[in-house]
Amino acid sequence: MIKLSIAGMTCENCARHVKEALKAVPGVMDASVSYSNASADIEVDSEVNAKKLTGVIEALGYRAEPLDNHCSAGSDDAKGRNQENLHVAILGSGSGAFAAAIRAVEEGARVTMIETSTLGGTCVNVGCV
């Protein structure tokens, strides 16, 4: 079993796409991808390694790393950044804005979204989601 942390997914559809891509890899017996936990559990045979799987996920536009190497404590300090006071304001709330907000939060920022009408835009309210 290989466990991966996945960053950049913005909806359940993203998790479904990642799962389909992982299951298409020769040697992957099963894959479970969780949008809410930003992770994947992949059952593989001995020929498949985490590097190959992270490459598949990154080819889709997400970031992935093995959970064994994932360190949440002190990650801002390890990156040489202090995000303690960073507060990002995002104008609009479409799918691009949500992706930006998620990325900012992953890096430790506080985020405020400003919208004049329905929160979420077309994609979230009437489109693909």
Secondary structure, 3 states (H helix, E strand, C coil): CEEEEEECCCCHHHHHHHHHHHHCCCCEEEEEEECCCCEEEEEECCCCCHHHHHHHHHHCCCEEEEHHHCCCCCHHHHCCCCCCCCEEEEECCCHHHHHHHHHHHHCCCEEEEECCCCCCHHHHHCCCC
